Amino acid sequence: MKLGKVEFCHFLQILALFLCLSGMNQAELSRSRSKPYFQSGRTRTKRSWVWNQFFVLEEYMGTDPLYVGKLHSDVDKGDGSIKYILSGEGASSIFIIDENTGDIHATKRLDREEQAYYTLRAQALDRLTNKPVEPESEFVIKIQDINDNEPKFLDGPYTAGVPEMSPVGTSVVQVTATDADDPTYGNSARVVYSILQGQPYFSVEPKTGVIKTALPNMDREAKDQYLLVIQAKDMVGQNGGLSGTTSVTVTLTDVNDNPPRFPRRSYQYNVPESLPVASVVARIKAADADVGPNAEMEYKIVDGDGLGVFKISVDKDTQEGIITIQKELDFEAKTSYTLRIEAANMHVDPRFLSLGPFSDMTTVKIIVEDVDEPPVFTSRLYSMVVSEAAKVGTIIGTVAAHDPDASNSPVRYSIDRNTDLERYFNIDANSGVITTAKSLDRETNAVHNITVLAMESQNPAQIGRGYVAISILDINDNAPEFAMEYETTVCENAQPGQVIQKISAIDKDDPPNGHQFYFSLTAEAANNHNFTLQDNKDNTATVLTRRNGFRRQEQSVFYLPIFIVDSGSPSLSSTNTLTIRVCDCDADGIAQTCNAEAYILPAGLSTGALIAILACVLTLLVLVLLIVTMRRRKKEPLIFDEERDIRENIVRYDDEGGGEEDTEAFDMAALRNLNIIRDTKTRRDVTPEIQFLSRPTFKSIPDNVIFREFIWERLKEADVDPCAPPYDSLQTYAFEGNGSVAESLSSLDSISSNSDQNYDYLSDWGPRFKRLADMYGTGPDCLYS
């Protein structure tokens, strides 16, 4: 009869269960035939039951409790007087015992992988007294394994690498599967390995799980990654065993098995001749199927006519050969270059030298293209000299430039005025002759660096630049002068022949043989009785005293004119005045004070005392000014008393004349005559200036209009009055109307003091004005005729 896989597994389980039950029947406890052992003093009863280990098959799937074994004591007579109890691991929860018969059953499904054995204790008790009739004894229930766990790859999935072109049998990686079944019982945990996917490239050792290469010369460039499936099966791979799988990703690592090769045997590039030095001309690359360090290359120019003009380097990122210019190109000199370039691997694997040389050659041809170039000067720097005495229009030198192109276009010259801001020089546009345009001064600028522009006539955009350094030659055009501003002093107690100052001179000129100065006193100072001058012949001179003693109160300052001549041709001279102050000196000849005013001051008064006196005087003056100011403010209060009515003032006059202008309260004329032109209000404490104006003409205006205008004018005056208080105040005015029909009789409005005005009209005004007519009239009986 043929059995399937499932039926065969069930058959094995039933067979194992049968063997287990037959073994457990032999493990039943039986009464020992030995008799008790007695000892004097105490009684020791030998154990009266014998037991063995119990075995229980795991994963029991039946509906009834699984019979484990039986406990029986020889004390038990079968009359029900003995009861059995069970304690320990799993007692009552997993294992139960029939207290009458001692049969043990398992009530739950057991898993050996969770717990392999249980330790329990059994005891026989007297049912009536509940006292033990046998000593407590310990026994073990061991779970018997069945093949219920498949192998597992705990570390999967795996990744590994192996060099390409490896020989057959090269170890790649080891995989390991674990089985939770009991390795000591049967073949449930005995695993064998096999490869399900990955042939014929790889194989696996059945017992160890080591994966190895199975084919030679596996090429990474053809295929660089493989996916393997490895199976682990227990029961030594027999039918009915359980299995598990894992994946292994194997990557072929690169080796240098591919030499570099140029895709083309020759290259050609066109380059303009104006390309600057260090510019990139071309990029070439040799193909290499390898990667990483195995694809690193170096390039070199091995032959050709451009060895000194071009160079090649490698780009570390792209492994390209970069060709650059080392020297300027010139189409007119050479139109093309040919280069032989080699590319070679930097790291060569000796195992693959048989594949051929790991280098390659190619040819690069570089064609130089003509471009319109700017004019070129015959020299990069022109050096010229000219005397600072040269006249305007003097020729200094000539520059020359030409067009390097085949057309040889004419060139025009000009000066870059940014380098000649003062326009000292000119250049002839056609010939390139440089001339002076202004007077030169070496002391202002000894060297002029100018830039000359050369422009093509046919293409003005092409401009060449030449550089000219013009040195100015010196002439003796600066007179000598004192080297510094001297502060010379002489002591009052100086002796004759005493040195008081050593002087030197400077000259802005720069003679070829150096300066030589000659010092002397001027003719008017040569015979003075105070000082003399000694020329030291080393471009210095010494001033000495000629008499004994000086007095500040007689003369505190002396002026000594000194004549200095240089050695130029022609020589120049100048007169420089040395100021000599007479000072009071101490015993060591050190000046203490040089002020002549010190003699005028009273004896015993120091500088501090004088300052104190001046401060006191100033303080007194300030106090006096404050007192005067306060008194004036009291005389002119800003606010009038409310009880005082300025209209009721009585003013007495001791002489005739004056009129209303004498009052201190206010100008009465302003209230009586609205048509008088008033200037800005003057101060009351200043005598008003008399102005002679022509007599005004009055017009008759209605009283209400006149009154409104009067109030409005007074309001405007109060607003601009500098003496008005800084707050609102009540202003009181007296208004008497338009005034007399006789108008003004005052002579103050006359044009001049000696007026020839005719007052005969006063006789027509009636008897009341007879007295005035007699005084101002021009009749024969006038008092002032």
C-alpha positions in Angstrom: 0.0 0.0 0.0 1.4 3.4 -1.0 1.3 6.2 1.6 1.3 9.8 0.9 3.4 12.4 2.8 0.7 13.4 5.2 -0.4 9.8 5.9 3.2 8.8 6.5 3.6 11.6 9.1 0.4 10.5 10.9 1.7 6.9 10.8 5.0 7.9 12.5 3.1 9.9 15.2 0.9 6.9 16.0 3.9 4.6 16.1 5.7 6.9 18.5 2.7 7.2 20.7 2.4 3.4 20.9 6.0 3.0 21.9 5.6 5.8 24.5 2.5 4.1 26.1 4.2 0.7 26.2 7.2 2.3 28.0 5.0 4.0 30.5 3.3 0.8 31.5 6.6 -0.5 32.6 7.2 2.7 34.6 4.3 2.0 36.9 5.3 2.1 40.6 5.2 -1.3 42.3 5.5 -2.4 45.9 9.0 -3.3 46.8 9.6 -6.8 48.1 12.2 -5.7 50.6 11.4 -5.5 54.2 11.6 -2.4 56.4 15.0 -1.6 57.8 15.0 -1.1 61.6 17.7 0.8 63.5 18.0 1.1 67.2 16.8 4.4 68.6 14.7 5.2 65.6 12.8 3.4 62.9 13.6 4.1 59.2 11.3 2.7 56.6 12.8 2.0 53.2 11.0 3.6 50.3 8.3 1.2 49.3 7.7 2.4 45.7 9.8 2.6 42.6 9.2 4.9 39.7 10.8 5.8 36.4 10.7 8.8 34.1 7.4 9.5 32.3 7.3 10.4 28.6 4.6 12.4 26.9 4.3 13.0 23.2 4.1 16.7 22.3 1.4 18.3 20.2 -1.3 15.8 21.2 -4.5 16.8 19.3 -7.0 14.3 20.8 -10.2 15.2 22.6 -9.7 13.2 25.7 -7.0 13.9 28.3 -3.7 12.2 27.4 -2.7 9.3 29.7 0.7 10.0 31.1 1.3 7.2 33.7 0.2 5.6 37.0 1.3 6.0 40.6 0.7 3.1 43.0 1.8 2.3 46.5 2.0 -1.2 47.9 0.3 0.1 51.0 -2.8 0.6 48.8 -5.0 -2.5 49.4 -7.5 -1.4 46.8 -10.1 -0.6 49.5 -10.1 3.1 48.8 -8.3 4.0 52.1 -5.4 5.6 50.2 -5.6 8.7 48.1 -2.9 10.2 45.8 -2.0 13.9 45.4 0.2 15.6 42.9 2.2 18.9 43.3 4.9 20.8 41.4 5.2 22.2 37.9 1.9 22.1 36.0 0.1 20.2 38.8 -3.7 20.7 38.6 -3.3 23.1 35.6 -1.7 20.8 33.1 -1.4 17.4 34.9 -4.2 15.9 37.0 -4.2 12.7 39.0 -7.0 10.3 39.9 -6.7 10.3 43.7 -8.2 6.8 43.9 -6.3 5.0 41.2 -3.2 7.3 40.8 -3.6 7.7 37.1 -2.0 10.8 35.7 -3.4 12.6 32.6 -2.3 15.7 30.6 -5.2 18.1 30.0 -3.5 20.6 27.6 -1.5 20.3 24.4 2.2 20.3 25.3 5.0 21.9 23.2 8.6 20.7 23.8 10.0 23.9 22.3 8.2 25.9 25.1 9.2 23.5 28.0 11.0 20.2 27.6 10.2 18.6 30.9 8.2 19.1 34.1 9.2 18.3 37.7 6.4 17.0 40.0 6.0 15.5 43.5 3.7 12.6 44.4 2.4 11.6 47.8 0.1 8.9 49.2 -2.2 9.9 52.1 -4.5 8.1 54.4 -8.0 9.1 53.4 -9.3 9.2 56.9 -6.5 10.9 58.7 -5.1 12.7 55.7 -1.6 11.7 56.9 1.1 10.5 54.4 1.6 6.7 54.3 4.6 7.1 52.0 7.3 9.7 51.9 6.9 12.4 49.2 8.8 11.6 46.1 9.8 13.6 43.0 9.6 12.5 39.4 10.0 14.1 35.9 7.6 14.1 33.0 9.6 14.6 29.8 8.0 15.9 26.6 8.9 13.8 23.7 9.8 15.7 20.5 8.1 15.4 17.1 9.2 17.2 13.9 6.9 20.3 14.1 9.4 23.1 13.4 10.9 24.0 10.1 14.5 25.3 9.7 14.8 29.1 9.8 17.5 31.5 8.5 17.7 34.0 11.4 20.4 36.1 9.6 18.8 36.2 6.2 18.4 37.7 3.7 22.1 37.7 2.9 24.3 40.0 0.7 27.8 39.1 -0.3 30.4 40.0 -2.9 33.0 38.1 -4.8 35.6 39.4 -7.3 34.8 38.9 -10.9 36.8 36.4 -12.9 37.2 34.3 -9.7 38.0 30.6 -10.2 35.5 27.8 -9.5 35.0 27.0 -5.9 35.8 30.5 -4.5 33.9 30.9 -1.3 31.3 33.6 -1.3 29.4 33.4 2.0 28.1 30.9 4.5 24.4 30.7 5.4 23.1 29.0 8.6 19.6 27.7 9.4 18.4 26.7 12.8 15.7 24.1 13.8 13.9 24.4 17.1 13.3 20.6 17.3 15.3 18.4 19.6 18.7 17.8 18.0 19.3 14.8 20.3 16.2 12.8 19.3 15.8 11.6 15.8 16.5 13.6 12.7 14.0 16.4 13.3 16.8 19.0 13.7 19.3 17.6 11.2 19.4 20.2 8.3 20.8 19.9 4.8 21.2 22.9 2.3 20.4 23.1 -1.3 20.3 25.8 -4.0 16.9 26.5 -5.6 17.9 29.5 -7.7 21.4 30.6 -8.9 22.6 27.7 -10.9 24.9 27.2 -12.7 26.8 30.2 -11.4 26.9 29.2 -7.7 26.6 26.1 -5.5 26.1 25.4 -1.8 27.7 22.8 0.5 24.8 20.6 1.8 26.1 20.3 5.3 27.9 23.6 6.0 25.8 26.0 3.9 28.9 27.6 2.3 28.1 29.1 -1.1 30.8 28.9 -3.7 31.3 30.0 -7.4 30.4 27.3 -9.9 31.5 28.9 -13.1 34.8 30.4 -14.1 35.4 33.9 -15.6 32.2 35.5 -14.5 32.4 39.0 -16.0 31.1 42.0 -14.0 30.9 44.1 -17.1 28.4 41.4 -18.5 26.4 40.9 -15.3 27.3 42.3 -11.9 24.6 40.9 -9.6 23.0 37.6 -8.9 20.0 36.6 -6.7 20.3 33.1 -5.1 17.6 31.2 -3.2 19.0 28.7 -0.6 16.8 26.0 1.0 17.4 24.3 4.4 15.5 21.0 5.0 15.4 18.9 8.2 15.0 15.1 8.5 18.4 15.1 6.6 16.5 16.1 3.6 14.2 13.1 3.5 10.7 13.1 2.4 8.3 14.4 5.1 10.9 16.9 6.4 10.2 20.5 6.9 12.1 23.3 5.0 12.8 27.0 5.0 14.4 29.3 2.4 16.4 32.5 2.3 17.8 34.8 -0.5 21.4 35.7 -1.1 22.3 38.7 -3.3 25.8 38.2 -4.7 27.6 41.2 -6.3 30.6 40.8 -8.5 33.3 43.3 -7.5 35.4 44.9 -10.1 39.0 43.9 -11.0 41.2 45.6 -13.6 40.5 43.2 -16.4 39.7 45.8 -19.1 42.5 48.0 -20.7 41.7 51.6 -21.7 40.8 52.2 -25.3 40.3 55.4 -27.2 37.0 55.4 -29.1 38.8 57.1 -32.1 42.3 56.8 -33.5 42.5 60.6 -34.2 40.9 63.9 -33.1 40.9 67.4 -34.5 40.1 70.7 -32.8 40.1 74.3 -34.0 41.5 76.9 -31.7 41.5 80.7 -32.2 45.0 82.2 -31.8 43.7 84.7 -29.3 42.9 82.0 -26.7 44.8 83.0 -23.5 47.4 80.9 -21.9 46.1 78.1 -19.5 42.8 77.9 -21.5 41.4 74.4 -22.2 41.8 73.4 -25.8 40.1 69.9 -25.8 39.0 67.0 -23.6 39.6 63.5 -24.6 38.8 60.2 -22.8 39.9 56.6 -23.2 37.0 54.2 -22.5 37.5 51.7 -19.6 34.7 49.3 -18.6 36.2 49.0 -15.1 35.2 51.3 -12.2 36.8 52.9 -9.3 40.6 52.7 -8.9 40.7 50.1 -11.7 39.5 52.8 -14.2 42.0 55.5 -13.0 44.2 56.7 -15.9 47.1 59.0 -16.6 47.6 60.8 -19.9 50.9 62.1 -21.5 52.0 63.6 -24.7 54.6 61.2 -26.1 55.3 62.8 -29.5 54.4 65.6 -31.8 55.4 69.2 -32.6 53.4 70.8 -29.8 55.3 69.4 -26.8 56.2 72.8 -25.5 53.0 74.6 -26.5 50.4 72.2 -25.0 50.2 70.0 -21.9 47.7 67.4 -20.8 46.4 66.6 -17.3 43.7 64.3 -15.9 40.4 65.2 -14.4 40.1 63.1 -11.3 36.3 63.0 -11.4 35.7 62.1 -15.0 39.1 60.6 -15.9 39.3 62.8 -18.9 42.5 64.1 -20.4 42.4 67.9 -20.4 44.6 69.6 -23.1 45.6 73.2 -22.2 47.8 75.9 -23.8 51.2 76.7 -22.3 52.3 79.4 -24.7 50.5 82.0 -26.8 49.4 80.9 -30.2 50.2 82.8 -33.3 48.5 82.0 -36.6 51.1 83.9 -38.6 53.9 81.8 -37.1 52.3 78.3 -37.1 48.8 77.2 -38.2 48.6 73.6 -36.8 50.0 71.2 -34.2 50.0 67.4 -34.0 50.1 65.5 -30.7 50.5 61.8 -29.9 48.8 61.1 -26.6 48.9 57.9 -24.5 46.4 56.8 -21.9 47.3 54.1 -19.4 45.8 52.5 -16.3 47.5 53.6 -13.1 46.8 50.2 -11.3 47.5 47.1 -13.3 46.5 43.6 -12.2 49.3 41.1 -13.2 46.8 38.3 -13.6 45.2 40.0 -16.6 48.3 41.1 -18.5 47.6 38.4 -21.0 44.6 40.4 -22.1 46.9 42.9 -23.8 48.6 46.2 -22.9 46.7 48.3 -20.4 47.3 51.5 -22.5 46.3 53.0 -25.8 47.4 55.8 -28.2 45.6 58.4 -30.2 46.5 61.4 -32.4 45.2 64.9 -31.7 45.5 67.6 -34.3 45.0 71.3 -33.3 44.2 73.8 -36.0 45.1 77.4 -35.1 42.5 79.9 -36.5 43.4 83.4 -37.5 41.7 86.3 -35.6 42.0 90.0 -36.0 44.6 91.0 -33.4 45.3 94.4 -32.0 48.5 96.2 -32.9 51.7 95.1 -31.2 54.4 97.5 -30.0 58.0 96.8 -30.8 58.8 97.0 -27.1 56.7 96.3 -24.1 58.2 99.3 -22.2 59.9 102.4 -23.6 62.2 104.4 -21.4 62.7 108.1 -22.2 64.4 111.1 -20.6 63.7 114.9 -20.9 65.0 117.9 -19.0 62.7 119.8 -16.8 63.9 122.9 -18.6 62.6 121.6 -22.0 60.3 123.9 -23.8 56.8 123.1 -24.9 57.0 121.0 -28.1 60.3 119.3 -27.3 60.6 115.8 -28.9 61.1 113.2 -26.2 61.1 109.9 -28.2 59.1 107.7 -30.6 57.0 104.6 -30.1 56.2 102.1 -32.9 53.5 99.5 -33.3 52.3 97.3 -36.2 49.3 95.2 -37.1 50.4 91.5 -36.7 47.7 90.3 -39.1 48.3 89.6 -42.8 46.4 92.7 -43.7 49.0 94.9 -41.9 46.5 97.7 -41.3 47.9 101.2 -40.7 48.1 102.2 -37.0 47.2 105.5 -35.3 48.5 106.5 -31.9 47.1 108.4 -28.9 47.8 108.8 -25.2 45.6 107.3 -22.6 44.7 110.5 -20.7 43.9 108.5 -17.6 47.6 108.1 -17.3 48.3 111.7 -18.2 45.6 113.7 -16.4 47.6 117.0 -16.5 48.2 116.6 -20.3 52.0 117.1 -20.0 52.6 115.2 -23.3 51.3 114.9 -26.8 51.9 112.2 -29.5 51.7 112.4 -33.2 48.9 110.2 -34.4 50.7 108.9 -37.4 54.4 108.8 -36.5 54.2 108.0 -32.8 56.5 110.9 -31.8 56.0 112.0 -28.2 56.5 115.7 -27.4 56.1 117.9 -24.3 52.8 119.8 -24.0 53.4 121.7 -20.8 56.4 122.9 -18.7 57.8 120.1 -16.5 58.9 120.2 -12.9 61.1 117.3 -11.6 60.4 118.3 -8.0 56.6 117.8 -8.6 56.9 114.5 -10.5 60.3 112.9 -11.3 58.9 110.1 -13.5 55.8 110.0 -15.7 54.4 106.6 -16.6 52.0 107.0 -19.5 50.1 104.5 -21.7 50.1 104.9 -25.5 47.2 103.4 -27.5 47.7 102.0 -31.0 44.5 101.7 -33.0 44.0 99.9 -36.3 42.7 102.3 -38.9 40.4 99.7 -40.5 39.1 98.3 -37.2 39.2 100.9 -34.4 38.0 98.3 -31.9 41.4 96.6 -32.1 43.6 98.6 -29.7 47.1 97.8 -28.6 48.8 99.3 -25.5 52.3 100.4 -25.0 53.9 101.7 -21.8 56.3 104.6 -21.7 58.4 105.7 -18.6 59.6 109.3 -19.0 62.2 110.4 -16.5 62.6 114.1 -15.9 66.2 115.4 -15.7 67.0 117.9 -12.9 68.2 121.4 -13.4 69.2 123.8 -10.6 65.9 125.8 -10.3 65.4 125.8 -6.5 67.3 128.0 -4.1 68.5 126.5 -0.8 66.6 127.2 2.4 66.7 126.3 6.1 66.4 122.6 6.7 63.8 123.4 9.5 62.2 126.2 11.4 64.7 127.0 14.1 63.8 128.2 17.6 67.0 130.0 18.6 67.5 131.5 22.1 70.4 133.4 23.7 70.9 133.8 27.4 71.1 137.2 28.9 74.4 136.2 30.5 75.9 134.8 27.2 79.6 135.3 26.7 81.3 136.3 23.4 82.0 133.5 21.0 79.3 131.3 22.5 77.6 128.9 20.1 73.8 129.5 20.2 72.6 127.6 17.0 73.8 125.2 14.4 71.9 125.4 11.1 71.8 123.4 7.9 70.1 123.8 4.5 68.1 121.8 2.1 67.5 122.1 -1.7 64.7 120.5 -3.6 67.1 120.0 -6.6 69.1 116.8 -7.0 72.5 117.5 -8.4 74.6 114.5 -9.6 77.5 115.1 -7.2 75.3 116.0 -4.2 74.7 119.3 -2.5 77.3 121.8 -1.4 76.0 124.9 0.5 77.9 128.1 1.5 76.7 130.2 4.4 77.3 133.8 5.2 75.7 136.9 6.7 74.1 139.4 4.4 75.9 142.6 3.8 73.7 144.7 6.1 74.2 142.1 8.9 77.9 141.4 8.4 79.0 144.2 10.8 76.5 143.8 13.5 77.9 143.7 17.1 75.6 141.0 18.4 76.1 137.8 16.4 78.5 136.3 13.8 78.2 133.2 11.5 80.8 130.5 10.9 80.6 128.3 7.8 81.6 124.7 8.8 82.2 123.6 5.2 80.1 120.5 5.7 76.7 122.0 4.6 76.2 123.4 8.1 77.0 126.7 9.8 77.3 127.9 13.4 75.8 131.1 14.9 78.0 132.6 17.7 77.6 135.6 20.0 79.9 138.7 19.5 79.3 140.6 22.7 78.9 140.0 26.4 75.4 139.9 27.9 71.9 140.8 26.5 69.0 142.4 28.2 65.4 141.6 27.4 64.0 144.9 28.5 66.2 146.6 25.9 65.6 144.1 23.0 64.0 140.7 23.4 64.2 139.5 19.8 66.9 139.7 17.2 66.6 138.9 13.5 69.7 137.6 11.8 69.6 137.4 7.9 71.7 134.5 6.6 72.7 134.2 3.0 72.9 130.6 1.6 74.3 129.7 -1.9 74.2 126.2 -3.5 76.8 124.7 -5.8 74.6 124.4 -8.9 75.4 125.8 -12.3 74.3 128.4 -12.3 74.2 128.7 -8.5 71.1 129.9 -6.7 71.0 131.7 -3.4 68.4 132.8 -0.8 68.3 134.8 2.3 66.7 133.2 5.4 66.1 135.0 8.6 67.0 133.4 11.9 64.9 134.7 14.8 66.9 134.8 18.1 65.0 135.4 21.4 66.7 136.7 24.5 65.9 134.5 27.5 66.6 134.2 31.2 68.6 131.1 31.8 69.6 129.1 34.8 73.2 128.2 35.8 73.3 125.4 33.2 72.4 127.8 30.4 68.9 126.4 30.0 66.3 129.0 29.1 63.6 129.6 31.8 61.6 132.5 30.4 61.8 134.6 27.2 59.0 137.2 27.8 60.1 140.8 28.1 56.8 141.7 29.8 57.9 140.0 33.0 60.0 143.1 33.9 57.0 145.4 33.8 54.9 143.5 36.3 55.1 144.6 39.9 57.4 142.6 42.1 55.9 139.9 44.1 52.9 139.2 41.9 52.7 135.7 40.4 50.7 134.6 37.5 48.1 133.0 39.8 47.7 136.3 41.7 47.2 138.2 38.5 44.5 135.7 37.4 42.8 136.1 40.8 42.7 139.9 40.5 41.3 139.8 37.0 38.6 137.3 38.2 37.6 139.7 41.0 37.3 142.6 38.6 35.2 140.7 36.2 32.9 139.6 39.1 32.4 143.2 40.2 31.5 144.3 36.7 28.9 141.5 36.3 27.3 142.5 39.6 27.1 146.2 38.6 25.5 145.2 35.3 22.9 143.1 37.1 22.0 145.9 39.5 21.5 148.4 36.7 19.4 145.9 34.7 17.1 145.2 37.7 16.6 149.0 38.4 15.6 149.6 34.8 13.1 146.8 34.9 11.5 148.3 38.1 11.0 151.6 36.3 9.1 150.1 33.4 6.6 147.5 34.8 5.1 145.3 32.2 1.6 145.4 33.8 -0.1 148.7 34.8 -1.9 148.8 38.1 -5.6 148.3 37.7 -6.3 151.4 39.8 -4.1 153.6 37.7 -5.7 155.4 34.7 -3.1 156.6 32.3 -5.6 159.0 30.8 -5.7 161.0 34.0 -2.0 161.7 34.2 -1.1 165.4 34.8 2.2 166.4 33.2 3.9 169.6 34.2 6.2 171.4 31.9 8.7 174.1 33.1 9.2 175.4 29.6 7.2 175.8 26.5 7.2 173.3 23.7 7.5 169.6 23.8 3.7 168.8 23.9 2.4 165.4 24.2 5.8 163.8 23.4 6.9 164.5 27.0 4.5 162.1 28.7 5.9 158.8 29.9 2.6 157.1 29.8 2.0 156.8 26.1 2.1 158.7 22.8 -1.0 160.9 22.9 -0.6 161.7 19.2 -1.3 158.1 18.3 -4.7 158.4 19.9 -5.7 161.6 18.2 -4.3 161.1 14.7 -5.0 157.8 13.1 -3.2 158.7 9.8 0.3 159.1 11.3 2.7 156.6 9.9 4.3 154.7 12.8 7.5 152.8 12.8 8.2 149.9 15.1 7.6 150.9 18.6 10.7 152.4 20.3 11.8 152.0 23.8 10.6 154.7 26.3 14.0 155.2 27.8 15.5 156.3 24.4 15.1 159.8 23.2 13.1 159.6 20.0 14.7 160.9 16.8 12.9 163.9 15.2 11.7 163.1 11.7 10.6 165.9 9.5 7.7 164.7 7.4 5.4 166.5 5.1 2.2 167.6 6.7 -0.3 164.8 6.4 -3.7 165.3 4.8 -6.7 164.2 6.8 -9.9 162.9 5.4 -13.2 162.9 7.0 -14.3 159.3 7.7 -17.4 158.2 9.6 -16.7 157.8 13.3 -17.6 154.1 13.5 -15.2 153.2 10.7 -12.4 155.3 12.3 -13.0 153.7 15.6 -12.8 150.2 14.2 -9.5 151.0 12.3 -8.2 152.6 15.5 -8.8 149.5 17.6 -7.4 147.2 14.9 -4.2 149.2 14.6 -3.7 149.2 18.4 -4.3 145.4 18.4 -1.6 144.8 15.8 0.8 147.0 17.7 0.2 145.0 20.9 0.8 141.8 19.1 4.3 142.9 17.9 5.2 145.0 20.9 8.5 143.5 22.4 7.7 145.1 25.7 4.2 143.6 26.0 3.7 140.9 28.7 3.6 137.3 27.5 0.0 136.8 28.5 -3.4 138.4 27.7 -3.9 141.8 29.2 -6.5 144.6 29.1 -5.5 147.5 26.8 -7.1 150.9 27.5 -7.0 153.7 24.9 -8.3 157.3 24.8 -9.8 158.3 21.4 -10.7 161.9 20.7 -11.8 161.7 17.0 -10.3 163.1 13.9 -8.8 166.1 15.5 -8.9 169.8 14.7 -9.9 171.1 11.3 -6.7 173.3 11.6 -4.7 170.1 11.4 -1.2 170.0 12.8 0.6 173.2 13.8 3.9 171.6 14.8 7.0 172.4 12.9 8.4 168.9 13.6 6.9 167.7 10.4 8.8 170.2 8.3 11.2 169.1 5.7 14.1 170.8 7.4 14.9 172.8 10.5 15.3 176.0 8.5 12.0 175.7 6.7 10.8 178.4 4.4 7.2 177.3 4.8 4.6 180.0 4.5 2.3 180.3 7.5 0.3 183.2 6.3 -2.8 181.1 6.1 -2.9 181.3 9.9 -4.4 184.8 9.6 -7.4 183.4 7.9 -8.3 181.1 10.9 -9.7 183.8 13.0 -8.7 185.8 16.1 -7.9 182.7 18.1 -4.9 182.0 15.9 -3.8 185.6 15.8 -1.0 185.0 18.2 0.3 182.1 16.1 0.0 184.1 13.0 2.1 186.9 14.5 4.7 184.3 15.6 5.0 182.4 12.3 3.8 184.9 9.8 6.0 186.5 7.2 4.6 190.0 7.5 6.7 193.1 8.1 5.9 193.1 11.8 6.9 189.4 12.3 9.1 188.8 15.3 11.4 186.4 13.4 11.7 188.4 10.2 
